[in-house]
Amino acid sequence: MTTTPDTIQRYAEEHRLSGAVRHGNTLYLAGQVADDASLDTEGQTADILRQIDVLLTEAGTDKTKLLSVQVYLTDITEIDAMNRAWDAWLDHDHKPARATVETRLVDPAWSVEITAIAAI
């Protein structure tokens, strides 16, 4: 498909949202949560980062093109656990801007949600 500045592509569409939306050369990822909410914070983070890799690949990009990432934790004291998974996954030569905040999530079993913006 040829893309123009006005082209919009949607990936991993669900009932209420798309997992990612591409507009021009920018990809916007919806909040990603773990497929297995029984995992601890580190495990949920690793699962989410795997999902992000899949969405990025499907859209024709990868984690080296991440521009901005927002991490939502239900318990900020779990930041070290989240960072262990993040550091193992991160391309340290291509670090995105990142914010991490504490908040409640829709499902109390989730401890992490991550959203991002990437270049294509």
N, C-alpha and C positions, 0 to 999 in steps of 0.2 A: 504494500500500500504506500502510495506517495503521501507524504505529510506536508501540510502547509501550516502557516501560523494559526489558521482557524480550525485545523483538524483536531478532533477529540476522539480518543480511543479509550475504551474501558476494558479492564482486565478483572478476572475472578468475580464476575457479577453475582450478587446474591439478591435476596428478596428486597432488602432495603438500601443496599449500597454496593459499590464496586470496591474490590480490594485495592485497586490502583486506577488512576485516570491520567492519561497522557494528553497534554495540550502543547502542541508544537514540540519543542525539544525539552520539555519539563515533565517529570513524572511525579505525581502526588500519591503517596500511599495512605490508605485509610489506617486507622488504628488496628494494629495486628495483635492478637492475643494467642496464647498457647492452645494448641489442639488438645493437650493433656493438662487440664487444670490441677491434677493431683501432684504434679511435679513441684519441687521447691522453686524459689525465686530464680536461682541459677539455671535450673532445668527449663523453666518457662521461658526465660530470656533466650537460651540457646535454641529452643523450639521456634520462637518468634523470629530470630535472626535467620534461621533456615528458611522460614516462610518468606522473609524479605528477599533473600537470595533468589528464590523461585520467581517472585513477582518481578524483580529487577531483570532477570534473565529473559522472562517472557516478553518484557517491554524492550529488550535490546540494549540493556545497560548492565551495570554491576556496581558493587559497593564502593569502588574507587570513584564513582561519579556522584556519591551522596553529597548533597549540599548542606542539609539540615536534618537533624533527628531530634524528636521529642520523646523522652522516656517518662512514663507515668508509673509510679510505684505506690502500692497501697500502704507500704511501711518504709519510710525513708531509711530506717536503720538497716534495711536489706540492700543498701546501695553497694556494699562490698561484694555480695553474692551476685548481683546484677553485673557489676563491673568485671568479675571473673569471666563470665560468659562473653561479655562485650570485648574485653581485651583479647581473648582467644580468637574471636571472629574478626576483629578490626584489622583493616589494612593500615598499618601504622604510618605508611608513606602518604596516605590519602584520607586524613581524618576530617570528618564533617564537623560543622558547628553542632553543638548538642546542648540541650537543656534537660534536666531531670527534676521532676517535681513529685510531691506526695499528694495523692488524691484517692477518692473512692472510685471503684470501677463498677460497671453494671452488674457483673457477676462476682459475688464475694469470694469465689474460689480462685479468681484470677489475681495474681499479685503484680503483674506487669502488663503494660500495653505500650506499644511503640508505633509511632508514625514518623514519616520521613518525606523529604523532597529530594529528587535526584535529577541530574541532567541526563539527557539521552545522547 
